[in-house]
Amino acid sequence: MKKILFPILILFVALGGCKQSSQITGNEDEYALLKKGYNRISVKDYKGGIQVFTKVTEMNPENAEAFAYRGLCKYHLKDFEGAIKDYNKALEIQPSYAEVYDLRGIAKGELGDKEGACADWKKAFELGLTGAFDLVKEFCWDEQPEN
């Protein structure tokens, strides 16, 4: 699963390329905090990322992206159940968030929930995330189709 997650992480980090700030201040806006959180992920400070994304969710409990990224941080800390809870919240807010279905599928796979993982990857593919098809093909087909 790690080989699958790395390209996703690179994409996420690319969205937020900014300089790291050492602390959260009270007057930062939501967007600035999101960028700070992306940067925490880029330097593998996942606990710091959780802190930042939690602040964003407190500012705006409807920010699906903050829940998704906090879930990603929890995933990297091997808190797969916590990651799934955050992914669930992100999907409750934004049901068409294909990338989160993909990430939730990876976390479910880590917990041995192949059926749940496959359902999420299929949903991600249905929503247009073409890379999810590779996961479906590799982990969800009992028999590979003959050429």
Rosetta blueprint (number, residue, H / E / L):
1 M L
2 K H
3 K H
4 I H
5 L H
6 F H
7 P H
8 I H
9 L H
10 I H
11 L H
12 F H
13 V H
14 A H
15 L H
16 G L
17 G L
18 C L
19 K L
20 Q L
21 S L
22 S L
23 Q L
24 I L
25 T L
26 G L
27 N L
28 E L
29 D L
30 E H
31 Y H
32 A H
33 L H
34 L H
35 K H
36 K H
37 G H
38 Y H
39 N H
40 R H
41 I H
42 S H
43 V L
44 K L
45 D L
46 Y H
47 K H
48 G H
49 G H
50 I H
51 Q H
52 V H
53 F H
54 T H
55 K H
56 V H
57 T H
58 E H
59 M H
60 N L
61 P L
62 E L
63 N L
64 A H
65 E H
66 A H
67 F H
68 A H
69 Y H
70 R H
71 G H
72 L H
73 C H
74 K H
75 Y H
76 H H
77 L L
78 K L
79 D L
80 F H
81 E H
82 G H
83 A H
84 I H
85 K H
86 D H
87 Y H
88 N H
89 K H
90 A H
91 L H
92 E H
93 I H
94 Q L
95 P L
96 S L
97 Y L
98 A H
99 E H
100 V H
101 Y H
102 D H
103 L H
104 R H
105 G H
106 I H
107 A H
108 K H
109 G H
110 E H
111 L L
112 G L
113 D L
114 K H
115 E H
116 G H
117 A H
118 C H
119 A H
120 D H
121 W H
122 K H
123 K H
124 A H
125 F H
126 E H
127 L L
128 G L
129 L L
130 T L
131 G L
132 A H
133 F H
134 D H
135 L H
136 V H
137 K H
138 E H
139 F H
140 C L
141 W L
142 D L
143 E L
144 Q L
145 P L
146 E L
147 N L
